């Protein structure tokens, strides 16, 4: 492979990585109870943190996932905080961030 090919591949890889880093985080609002979640969203959009659905309550509820900077980001009237949502793979976790 020629030197110019290596340079081109390096530049393309760097551009792809920089594009990935610029995407806004996927977040979800966290609520201390179901009623607070329903106030900001709807019954069908709120899910129990323990079961991921509408089963027995753990006391914490999640609103729907949304991208940082979207209209959903402003729906935090009664949220106790928000979490960054990371999908599958190694390091799968939900990171808790500031409350309101």
N, C-alpha and C positions, 0 to 999 in steps of 0.2 A: 504494500500500500504506500502511496506517495505521501510526502510530508503535508501537502495541501489537503489531502483527504483526512488526515488526522486532525488538522486544524478545523476543518469544516465540521467533522463529527463532534469535536470538543465544543465548538460554538453552538451547535444544535442542542447538545446535551445541556449546556448551561442555560440556554434560552428556555428549554422545557422545564428545568428545575425552577427557574425564576418565576415562570408562569404558575407553577403549582403553589409556590409560597405566597403569591399574591391573592389567592382565592380566600374569600372571607371564611371565618370559622363557622361551623354548624353549631348552633346553641339550642338550649331549651330552658325555659323558665321553670323554677322549682317553687312549689307552694307548700305551705304547712298544712293545708286542708283542702278538700275537694271544692268547697264553696268558693274559696278565693280563686281557684283555678277557673271555675265556671264563670266567675265574674269577668275575667279577662278573655276567656275563650268560650267554648260550649261544652256540654256534657260529653259529646262524642269526641272532642279533641283532647280531653283530659284523661290521663292514665295514672294508675296507682304505681308508685315507684317500686313497690315490692313485687307485684305480679306482672307489671308491664301492661296490664289491662284494667279491667274494672272489678277485679276480685276484692278480697278482703283488704282493708286499708292498712297501710304501714304508717299512716300519718303524713307522708310526703307524697305529693302529686306532681306530675310533669305536664306542662303544656306541650304543644306540638314542636317538632324541630324546625328551626329556621336559620337562615344565613344572617350573620352579623351585618348590620346596615340596612336590612329590609324593613318593611312596614311592621312586621311582627315584632321587631326588636323594641318597638315603643309600647307594646302591650305588657307592661310590668307594673301596673297599678297596685296589685296586691301580692306580687311575687316576693318570696323570701330571699331569692337569689337567682342565679342562672349557672348552668353548667355548659362546658364545651363538650360536644358529642364527638366521639371518635369511633369509627366503624371498624369492627373485626381485625383480624391479624394479630401480630405480636404487639403487645403494649395496649391492648384493648382496655379502655377506661373512660370514665366520665370525670373530668376535672372540674371541681367546684370553683367558681369565681365570685366576685363581689356581690353582696346583697343590696337591696334597695330599701 
